[in-house]
């Protein structure tokens, strides 16, 4: 069953840093802004406990959210969230209105499957390196998934999966790929354990040192031009 998110909000007319501080301290509310869809921005406030609880679910960050304020219902996505640098508190939120017939740009989390049975790990002793944990995609609001699966079972040691190799749900496009092949970034790879790499580097250094020493000794055996 698909997850649904609803937030009750209040419109606010008192703006500015001082007003925002009062909202947080006196009413435990989070100041927020609702904008987009060709309409004027609206300053709103949301109970901190409600927004905090919603943020505990990963799907909240890539999901259509229903915001109710003064009898009106608006659909939006979370575009930005500001947290306190030292306390476990949400300070501000930006919500972007969506229209179901217009494409939106959203960061969608990646879920990596079959990691334990990955060939490069189970059979070849490698380690998995996650270069990316989310993808910026464009799609209609109705096609927005909670996450994108990346199956790495057949990924061998020294191999990787690029953005262009990900099987996307229908209706999604990766914006970065429109800029050319140079932007086709690695999403996940399997590499040798660090200790193996370090031993290989150490052996290579020893071999190079012995080669240089041998070359130096050979040079000393050459006759001098002064003789």
FIDREN-540182 format. One record per residue (C-alpha): residue in three letters; x, y, z. Coordinates in steps of 0.1 Angstrom, whole numbers. Layout:
REM residues N
  resn     px     py     pz
   ala      X      Y      Z
...
***
This chain:
REM residues 227
  resn     px     py     pz
   unk      0      0      0
   unk     14     34    -10
   unk     24     57     18
   unk      4     90     20
   unk     16    121     38
   unk     -7    149     51
   unk      3    180     70
   unk    -19    205     87
   unk     -6    240     84
   unk    -16    275     93
   unk    -11    306     72
   unk     11    332     88
   unk     13    369     82
   unk     39    378    108
   unk     72    373     89
   unk    109    379     96
   unk    135    362    118
   unk    120    375    150
   unk     86    361    141
   unk    101    328    131
   unk    119    325    165
   unk     86    332    183
   unk     69    305    164
   unk     96    279    173
   unk     99    289    210
   unk     63    298    219
   unk     42    275    198
   unk     66    247    188
   unk     59    255    151
   unk     81    253    121
   unk     80    283     97
   unk     77    272     61
   unk     71    285     26
   unk     48    271      0
   unk     55    282    -36
   unk     54    273    -73
   unk     27    264    -98
   unk     24    300   -110
   unk      9    311    -77
   unk     22    336    -50
   unk     43    321    -23
   unk     25    314     10
   unk     41    316     44
   unk     28    288     66
   unk     37    271     99
   unk     36    234    107
   unk     36    217    141
   unk     72    205    147
   unk     61    171    160
   unk     42    164    128
   unk     69    175    104
   unk     96    157    125
   unk     76    125    125
   unk     71    127     87
   unk    108    132     82
   unk    116     99     99
   unk    102     82     68
   unk    126     82     39
   unk     96     83     15
   unk     86    117     27
   unk    116    133      9
   unk    104    120    -25
   unk     67    119    -22
   unk     37    140    -30
   unk     26    157      2
   unk     -9    170      9
   unk     -8    203     28
   unk    -41    215     44
   unk    -43    251     54
   unk    -75    270     62
   unk    -98    246     44
   unk    -77    245     13
   unk    -58    214      1
   unk    -26    218    -19
   unk     -2    191    -33
   unk     35    197    -29
   unk     69    181    -26
   unk     96    190      0
   unk    124    210    -17
   unk    145    221     12
   unk    148    214     49
   unk    169    233     74
   unk    179    217    106
   unk    195    232    137
   unk    233    227    136
   unk    235    214    172
   unk    200    204    183
   unk    177    178    169
   unk    153    204    156
   unk    138    214    122
   unk    142    251    117
   unk    125    258     83
   unk    110    240     53
   unk    104    248     17
   unk     75    231     -2
   unk     70    233    -40
   unk     35    231    -53
   unk     29    205    -80
   unk      4    202   -108
   unk     -3    166   -119
   unk      1    174   -156
   unk     35    192   -152
   unk     68    174   -148
   unk     88    180   -116
   unk    124    175   -106
   unk    130    154    -75
   unk    158    136    -57
   unk    148    100    -54
   unk    167     76    -30
   unk    184     45    -43
   unk    178     11    -28
   unk    206    -14    -35
   unk    194    -50    -36
   unk    212    -84    -34
   unk    243    -70    -17
   unk    249   -101      3
   unk    248   -123    -28
   unk    268    -99    -50
   unk    293   -120    -70
   unk    322    -95    -64
   unk    317    -98    -26
   unk    305   -133    -20
   unk    328   -151    -45
   unk    357   -126    -50
   unk    360   -110    -16
   unk    355    -74    -27
   unk    339    -45     -9
   unk    309    -25    -22
   unk    313     13    -27
   unk    282     34    -29
   unk    291     65    -49
   unk    256     78    -50
   unk    226     73    -27
   unk    200     92    -47
   unk    192    103    -82
   unk    178    136    -95
   unk    150    126   -119
   unk    123    143   -139
   unk     87    129   -141
   unk     51    137   -137
   unk     39    138   -101
   unk     18    106   -106
   unk     49     87   -117
   unk     71     96    -88
   unk     84     65    -70
   unk     94     62    -33
   unk    128     48    -44
   unk    147     33    -73
   unk    160     -2    -70
   unk    195    -11    -82
   unk    203    -48    -84
   unk    240    -55    -78
   unk    239    -93    -76
   unk    259    -98   -108
   unk    284    -70   -101
   unk    319    -85   -102
   unk    352    -73    -86
   unk    364    -42   -103
   unk    331    -36   -120
   unk    306     -7   -116
   unk    271      4   -125
   unk    267     38   -141
   unk    235     60   -141
   unk    227     50   -177
   unk    226     13   -167
   unk    199     17   -140
   unk    165      3   -149
   unk    142     32   -143
   unk    104     30   -136
   unk     83     41   -165
   unk     81     79   -170
   unk    114     88   -153
   unk    144    104   -169
   unk    178    112   -153
   unk    185    149   -160
   unk    223    145   -157
   unk    225    122   -187
   unk    211    149   -210
   unk    245    167   -206
   unk    265    140   -224
   unk    284    108   -217
   unk    309    126   -195
   unk    281    131   -170
   unk    273     93   -168
   unk    285     89   -132
   unk    293     57   -114
   unk    265     48    -89
   unk    280     17    -72
   unk    311     -4    -76
   unk    330    -34    -61
   unk    366    -30    -53
   unk    393    -51    -36
   unk    397    -47      1
   unk    420    -19     12
   unk    446    -42     28
   unk    450    -61     -5
   unk    455    -28    -24
   unk    481    -16      2
   unk    501    -48     -1
   unk    501    -46    -39
   unk    513    -10    -37
   unk    540    -19    -12
   unk    553    -48    -34
   unk    553    -24    -64
   unk    573      1    -45
   unk    599    -25    -34
   unk    602    -38    -70
   unk    607     -2    -83
   unk    633      4    -56
   unk    653    -27    -65
   unk    651    -18   -102
   unk    664     17    -95
   unk    692      4    -73
   unk    703    -21    -99
   unk    703      6   -126
   unk    725     27   -103
   unk    750     -1    -97
   unk    752     -7   -134
   unk    761     29   -139
   unk    790     28   -114
   unk    806     -1   -134
   unk    809     21   -165
   unk    843     35   -173
   unk    849     71   -166
   unk    855     95   -194
   unk    886    108   -176
   unk    904     75   -178
***
